[in-house]
Amino acid sequence: MSQQHTHTHTHLHAHAHAHAHPHAHAPLPDPSREGSVVLEIGGTLGALIIHTSPTDDGLEIEVSPVGDDTTRTHAAVRPRHLAAHTTHCAVISPLLEGDYTLWRTADTPDAVLTVRGGRVTEHHWS
């Protein structure tokens, strides 16, 4: 995935309890094209790309620092049109390096992922 710029609709907010995101979100961004996503990485900042199936388009995937389940960052799955194919993924950038809980649902953790500064961590959502 190229390192160009688009908005990924990633934002932080504290969760005192599990919920289904009752607050309003901006409309989903258009599908991205090759070279249109910038990842803010370097120093202590890394990025996370979560590959999904096309049926997950629009799904918001959340991560939180391990040990702090209430401070979550999320991004929507969107189609990414590349030269040879289209892939679906959520792109979360920037993230401070460290270990993150990937949430399957608001109250069900799925995996622990390690983000390293200056690097992109990729995970396949199954």
Buried (B, 14 or more C-beta within 10 A) or exposed (E): BEEEEBEBBBEEEEBEEEEEEEEEEEEEBEBBBEBBBBBEBEEBBBBBBBBBEEEBBEBBBBBBBBEEBEEBBBBBBBBBEBEEEEBBBBBBBBBEBBEBBBBEEEEEBBBEBEBBBEBBBEBEBE
